[in-house]
Amino acid sequence: MARTWDAVIIGGGHNGLVSAAYLARAGMNTLVLERRHVLGGAAVTEEIVPGFRFTVASYVVSLLRPEIIRELDLPRHGLEILPLDGTFTPLDKDYLWRTNDHGQTMREIRRWSASDAEAYEEYGQLMVEMARFIKPILAIVPPDPTRPDPRELLPLGGLAKAFAGLPRRQQQAFVQLMTMSSSDFLDQWFETDPLKATMSASGIIGTFLGVRSPGTAYVLLHHYMGEIDGAFRAWGIPRGGTGGISEAIASAARAFGAEIRTEAPVAHIRVKGGRTTGVVLESGEEIDARVVLSSADASQTFLRMLDPSDLDPHFIEEVKQFRFRGSSGKVNLALDGLPDFTCLPGVGDHLRGAISYSPAIDYMEQAYIDARDGRFSRQPYVDTIIPTLVDPAMAPPGKHVMSCFVQYAPYHLAEGNWDDQREAFGDAVVDVIAQRAPNIRSLIVGRQVLTPLDIERTFSLTEGNIFQGELSLEQLFFNRPVPGYARFRTPIRDLWLCGSAVHPGGGIMGAPGRIAALQVLKSRKAAA
């Protein structure tokens, strides 16, 4: 007789694994089905060039919720986060280098502008306060505006009370963060162009918006909410790459009794009488389940894995209107040595953090204009790290890997296709690095270029959107992914969403997976 699982989870990305760990911890017989041969979704480590291990897609961590690390005891399962030492912005004849040493960073900014150094201190304090204020929303289940239930509004009451208690200036700053562009917001504080350009980059990550587009200031705050050991805006590299995070969560899930299968792609979610009864794999195998959780995005879940007759046509149209618009690419380089920057020659600590190719606001905006017009940025914004400087095991002795996150790479091209333009895109990224570090070309012994189309094909992320949908304000909170279905439930009974398609959105956060699992457990308890 076929086994009936308490819970089947579609997708072994970090959110799906988080859900599995919490459900299994609560005693539910839980099965995770991952379509690829390796766990982690976009948070994955793979050997692309022999001997070189890459964080293929996601490459740094900051947003992973501390409560998940604590509740699942992830350090015991191998999680170790190595801090990144600041951000280095190379220029033609100069540089901007902000480090984790506050005094050194203040001296560096003062070298550019005394007023900016003074403002930097105040700005940092404000953003920490804003992050502390908004942080509780990461654990809130959004209310359903189509069904006013006073109980659903209770979590927002504490937030409203906290807002009323903020000093007037912080209230004004919060409103500005919700409405302004990252460039305009930073213009109020700073005058140094490379500083503003580099800081504004956090406002465009994974969005099809420019630094001058309204709404990007919120994305700036979204990334500021990341913390490591209680320090806001701290970024780190997981030992073993981002796949190390996924493997630690998977280890915790297995320890609680969850079963995890790879190379088990789900073709169809079964529905009978308005409720799910399990899934069908591409192999034809049928798996029975009392509850199904999908960590795939809304388009993959509702438009690919469900029969249209099982959903209301109006709901289907709303899912189709949810914007993805992938805008990011990734270039991974296997290196025979370290890049040598003309503005700061030699090997030094400046290579141990993020290296941001963001020289000016106009440069950043032009990169967006290229994408808006349907082509990849000829001079893209590139954010690179060399993880082998803090985790040497990622490459053979004396060798290195360089991870390059790139914007912009629009999913929809005005002319041609990505299969024909992939290598030209990779060349454009290397060209930008070579302008500041001319020796880079002679160091490359292998490379991997991922366009938005490649990201879609490899990781099943619709249009290559790394956040399973844009983090624009109209697609957040109770609108994510569809109004009326932002509480992790779906129109199909016992089918839930647990990935970045739901609140609070994308990044290696784990919050959607955790909240979804807790909601499932709450629902089962209420039904008992």
Stockholm file with secondary structure:
# STOCKHOLM 1.0

chainA/1-528         MARTWDAVIIGGGHNGLVSAAYLARAGMNTLVLERRHVLGGAAVTEEIVPGFRFTVASYVVSLLRPEIIRELDLPRHGLEILPLDGTFTPLDKDYLWRTNDHGQTMREIRRWSASDAEAYEEYGQLMVEMARFIKPILAIVPPDPTRPDPRELLPLGGLAKAFAGLPRRQQQAFVQLMTMSSSDFLDQWFETDPLKATMSASGIIGTFLGVRSPGTAYVLLHHYMGEIDGAFRAWGIPRGGTGGISEAIASAARAFGAEIRTEAPVAHIRVKGGRTTGVVLESGEEIDARVVLSSADASQTFLRMLDPSDLDPHFIEEVKQFRFRGSSGKVNLALDGLPDFTCLPGVGDHLRGAISYSPAIDYMEQAYIDARDGRFSRQPYVDTIIPTLVDPAMAPPGKHVMSCFVQYAPYHLAEGNWDDQREAFGDAVVDVIAQRAPNIRSLIVGRQVLTPLDIERTFSLTEGNIFQGELSLEQLFFNRPVPGYARFRTPIRDLWLCGSAVHPGGGIMGAPGRIAALQVLKSRKAAA
#=GR chainA/1-528 SS CCCEEEEEEECCBHHHHHHHHHHHHTTCCEEEECSSSSSBTTSCEEEEETTEEEECSCCCBSCSCHHHHHHTTGGGGTCCEEECCCEEEECSSCEEEECSCHHHHHHHHHHHCHHHHHHHHHHHHHHHHHHHHHGGGGGCCCCCTTSCCHHHHHHHHHHHHHHHTSCHHHHHHHHHHHHSCHHHHHHTTCCCHHHHHHHHGGGTTTSSCCTTSTTHHHHHHHHHTCEETTEETCCEEETTCTHHHHHHHHHHHHHTTCEEESSCCEEEEEEETTEEEEEEETTSCEEEEEEEEECSCHIIIIIISSCGGGSCHHHHHHHHHSCCCCCEEEEEEEESSCCCBTTBCSSCGGGSSEEEECCCHHHHHHHHHHHHTTSCCSSCEEEEECGGGTCGGGSSTTCEEEEEEEECCCSSCSSSCHHHHHHHHHHHHHHHHHHHCTTHHHHEEEEEEECHHHHHHHHCCGGGCTTSSCCCGGGSGGGSSSTTCCSSBCSSBTEEECSTTSTTCSSTTCHHHHHHHHHHHHHHHHHC
#=GC SS_cons         CCCEEEEEEECCBHHHHHHHHHHHHTTCCEEEECSSSSSBTTSCEEEEETTEEEECSCCCBSCSCHHHHHHTTGGGGTCCEEECCCEEEECSSCEEEECSCHHHHHHHHHHHCHHHHHHHHHHHHHHHHHHHHHGGGGGCCCCCTTSCCHHHHHHHHHHHHHHHTSCHHHHHHHHHHHHSCHHHHHHTTCCCHHHHHHHHGGGTTTSSCCTTSTTHHHHHHHHHTCEETTEETCCEEETTCTHHHHHHHHHHHHHTTCEEESSCCEEEEEEETTEEEEEEETTSCEEEEEEEEECSCHIIIIIISSCGGGSCHHHHHHHHHSCCCCCEEEEEEEESSCCCBTTBCSSCGGGSSEEEECCCHHHHHHHHHHHHTTSCCSSCEEEEECGGGTCGGGSSTTCEEEEEEEECCCSSCSSSCHHHHHHHHHHHHHHHHHHHCTTHHHHEEEEEEECHHHHHHHHCCGGGCTTSSCCCGGGSGGGSSSTTCCSSBCSSBTEEECSTTSTTCSSTTCHHHHHHHHHHHHHHHHHC
//
